[in-house]
Amino acid sequence: MIVALYFPGYVLELSVSKWVSSVQTLKKLELQGPAAGTRRYASLFEALIPIMKFLPPEDYQARNIALFSDLEGQILEELPRARVEHVGASAVPGAFSKGDLDVFVGVPPEEMAAAIKAIQKLGFTAKQGTLRTPELCMLELEANDPGIAIQVVANGSRFEFFITFRDALIQSPELLSSYNQLKERCSGATQESYRDKKSSFIESVLDVH
């Protein structure tokens, strides 16, 4: 993907892979000054291609725990036999996060279709661009702040890893520290870059758990 950037009298064409370094370069120019308009252009870059920002636990975890408690009750009203668990960073004390809430809903394999319909009744829609199989469906509440995602999972499937990974972080302060450090290093990176590094980290944890 090539992005064309229009400055007064100039046109720059950048690949997405060079986007973040370009933002950082503009910010350095601004600090070195004079570079009129640099702040405006750097802000424009960040609006067009979102960069990663993370919150410390004290800024979001209490809120997400309360949100989960409320949503858990709504889900169980629709799916009384479901396993509803708080997963993701906000379920791990001390974890840095984008601030989103992730919820695991485990159901018998033969009840997947009915469970998905029940979650959709709560206003959730299938999340585009994510993996979907007979054993996994990711749904989201669009335009919600904070973002809320529900992973509907067939009990006993390989997608139980959401719980395995959560528990590994809770049980190991060293592992949690490494995960937080990864996020700190990715602050200001593109979502794509962060997701690649996050996936590699999760795979390395699941390899030994």
C-alpha positions as CSV (number, residue, x, y, z in Angstrom):
1,M,0.0,0.0,0.0
2,I,1.3,3.4,-1.0
3,V,0.2,6.6,0.8
4,A,0.5,10.0,-1.0
5,L,1.1,12.9,1.4
6,Y,0.6,16.4,0.1
7,F,2.6,19.3,1.6
8,P,2.7,22.8,0.3
9,G,4.6,22.4,-3.0
10,Y,5.5,18.7,-2.4
11,V,4.1,15.2,-2.7
12,L,5.6,12.4,-0.8
13,E,4.8,8.7,-1.5
14,L,5.4,6.4,1.4
15,S,4.8,2.7,2.0
16,V,2.9,1.8,5.1
17,S,6.1,0.2,6.5
18,K,7.7,3.7,6.5
19,W,4.8,5.5,8.0
20,V,5.7,5.5,11.6
21,S,9.3,6.5,11.0
22,S,7.9,9.4,8.9
23,V,5.8,10.5,11.8
24,Q,8.7,10.4,14.2
25,T,10.9,12.3,11.7
26,L,8.3,15.1,11.5
27,K,8.1,15.3,15.3
28,K,11.9,15.6,15.5
29,L,11.9,18.4,12.9
30,E,9.3,20.2,14.9
31,L,11.4,20.0,18.0
32,Q,14.4,21.2,16.1
33,G,12.3,24.0,14.5
34,P,11.6,26.0,12.6
35,A,9.3,23.6,10.8
36,A,6.0,25.4,10.3
37,G,3.0,23.1,10.3
38,T,4.9,20.0,11.4
39,R,2.7,19.3,14.3
40,R,-0.4,19.5,12.1
41,Y,1.0,17.1,9.6
42,A,2.2,14.6,12.2
43,S,-1.3,14.7,13.7
44,L,-2.8,14.1,10.3
45,F,-0.6,11.0,9.8
46,E,-1.7,9.5,13.1
47,A,-5.4,10.1,12.3
48,L,-5.1,8.4,8.9
49,I,-3.2,5.3,10.1
50,P,-3.8,4.8,13.9
51,I,-0.8,4.2,16.0
52,M,-0.7,2.2,19.2
53,K,-1.3,3.8,22.6
54,F,-1.5,1.9,25.8
55,L,-3.0,2.6,29.2
56,P,-1.6,1.7,32.6
57,P,-3.9,-0.6,34.6
58,E,-5.1,2.1,37.0
59,D,-6.6,4.0,34.0
60,Y,-8.9,1.3,32.8
61,Q,-9.1,-2.0,34.7
62,A,-11.7,-1.0,37.4
63,R,-14.0,0.3,34.6
64,N,-13.6,-2.9,32.5
65,I,-14.2,-5.2,35.5
66,A,-17.5,-3.4,36.1
67,L,-18.4,-3.5,32.4
68,F,-17.7,-7.3,32.3
69,S,-19.9,-7.9,35.4
70,D,-22.8,-6.1,33.7
71,L,-22.3,-7.9,30.3
72,E,-21.8,-11.3,32.0
73,G,-25.3,-11.0,33.4
74,Q,-26.8,-10.1,30.0
75,I,-25.1,-13.0,28.3
76,L,-26.2,-15.5,30.9
77,E,-29.8,-14.4,30.5
78,E,-29.5,-15.4,26.8
79,L,-27.2,-18.4,27.3
80,P,-27.6,-19.8,30.8
81,R,-25.4,-22.9,30.0
82,A,-22.5,-20.8,28.6
83,R,-19.1,-20.3,30.3
84,V,-18.6,-16.6,30.4
85,E,-15.1,-15.4,31.4
86,H,-13.2,-12.1,31.4
87,V,-10.1,-12.5,29.2
88,G,-7.6,-10.1,27.6
89,A,-5.4,-7.6,29.4
90,S,-8.1,-6.1,31.5
91,A,-8.5,-9.6,33.2
92,V,-4.8,-9.6,34.3
93,P,-4.0,-7.4,37.3
94,G,-1.2,-5.0,36.4
95,A,-1.4,-5.4,32.6
96,F,-1.1,-2.5,30.2
97,S,-3.7,-2.3,27.5
98,K,-5.4,-0.4,24.7
99,G,-8.3,-0.3,27.2
100,D,-10.7,-2.7,25.4
101,L,-12.8,-5.4,27.1
102,D,-12.5,-9.0,25.9
103,V,-15.0,-11.6,26.8
104,F,-14.8,-15.4,26.3
105,V,-18.1,-17.2,25.8
106,G,-17.7,-21.0,25.7
107,V,-20.6,-23.2,24.5
108,P,-21.0,-26.8,23.4
109,P,-20.0,-27.2,19.7
110,E,-23.5,-28.0,18.6
111,E,-24.7,-24.7,20.1
112,M,-22.3,-22.3,18.4
113,A,-24.9,-21.0,15.8
114,A,-27.5,-20.4,18.5
115,A,-25.0,-18.7,20.7
116,I,-23.8,-16.3,18.0
117,K,-27.5,-15.3,17.3
118,A,-28.0,-14.7,21.0
119,I,-25.0,-12.4,21.2
120,Q,-26.1,-10.6,18.2
121,K,-29.4,-9.9,20.0
122,L,-27.3,-7.8,22.5
123,G,-26.2,-5.5,19.7
124,F,-22.9,-7.2,18.7
125,T,-21.9,-7.9,15.1
126,A,-19.3,-10.3,13.6
127,K,-15.9,-8.6,13.6
128,Q,-14.7,-8.2,10.0
129,G,-11.2,-9.3,9.0
130,T,-10.9,-11.9,11.8
131,L,-10.6,-15.6,11.8
132,R,-13.9,-17.4,11.8
133,T,-14.3,-21.2,12.0
134,P,-17.0,-23.6,13.2
135,E,-15.3,-23.4,16.6
136,L,-14.7,-19.6,16.8
137,C,-16.6,-16.4,16.0
138,M,-15.5,-13.0,17.1
139,L,-18.1,-10.3,17.6
140,E,-17.8,-6.6,18.6
141,L,-20.0,-3.8,19.8
142,E,-19.3,-1.2,17.1
143,A,-18.6,2.5,17.9
144,N,-18.4,1.7,21.6
145,D,-15.9,3.3,23.9
146,P,-14.2,1.3,25.3
147,G,-14.2,-1.3,22.6
148,I,-15.9,-4.6,23.6
149,A,-15.2,-7.9,21.8
150,I,-16.7,-11.3,22.5
151,Q,-15.1,-14.5,21.4
152,V,-17.7,-17.2,21.0
153,V,-15.8,-20.5,21.3
154,A,-16.7,-24.2,21.1
155,N,-15.8,-25.9,24.4
156,G,-12.8,-28.1,24.2
157,S,-11.5,-26.5,21.0
158,R,-8.0,-25.1,20.4
159,F,-9.4,-21.6,20.9
160,E,-9.5,-22.2,24.6
161,F,-6.1,-20.5,24.4
162,F,-7.7,-17.2,25.3
163,I,-8.0,-18.6,28.9
164,T,-4.7,-20.4,28.8
165,F,-2.8,-17.2,27.9
166,R,-4.7,-15.1,30.5
167,D,-3.9,-17.6,33.3
168,A,-0.2,-17.8,32.3
169,L,0.1,-14.0,32.7
170,I,-1.7,-14.0,36.0
171,Q,0.5,-16.8,37.4
172,S,3.8,-15.4,36.2
173,P,4.9,-11.8,37.2
174,E,8.0,-12.3,35.0
175,L,5.8,-13.1,32.0
176,L,3.5,-10.2,32.6
177,S,6.5,-7.9,32.9
178,S,7.8,-9.1,29.5
179,Y,4.3,-8.5,28.0
180,N,4.1,-5.0,29.4
181,Q,7.6,-4.2,28.1
182,L,6.5,-5.4,24.6
183,K,3.6,-3.0,24.7
184,E,5.9,-0.2,25.8
185,R,8.2,-0.8,22.9
186,C,5.2,-0.8,20.5
187,S,3.9,2.5,21.8
188,G,3.7,4.6,18.6
189,A,3.9,1.6,16.3
190,T,1.3,0.8,13.7
191,Q,-1.5,-1.7,14.6
192,E,-0.1,-4.2,12.1
193,S,3.4,-4.1,13.6
194,Y,2.0,-4.5,17.1
195,R,-0.2,-7.4,16.2
196,D,2.7,-9.2,14.6
197,K,4.8,-8.9,17.7
198,K,1.9,-9.7,20.0
199,S,1.1,-12.9,18.0
200,S,4.7,-14.0,18.2
201,F,4.7,-13.4,22.0
202,I,1.4,-15.3,22.5
203,E,2.7,-18.3,20.5
204,S,5.8,-18.5,22.5
205,V,3.8,-18.6,25.7
206,L,1.4,-21.2,24.5
207,D,4.2,-23.4,23.3
208,V,5.1,-24.1,26.9
209,H,1.6,-24.0,28.5
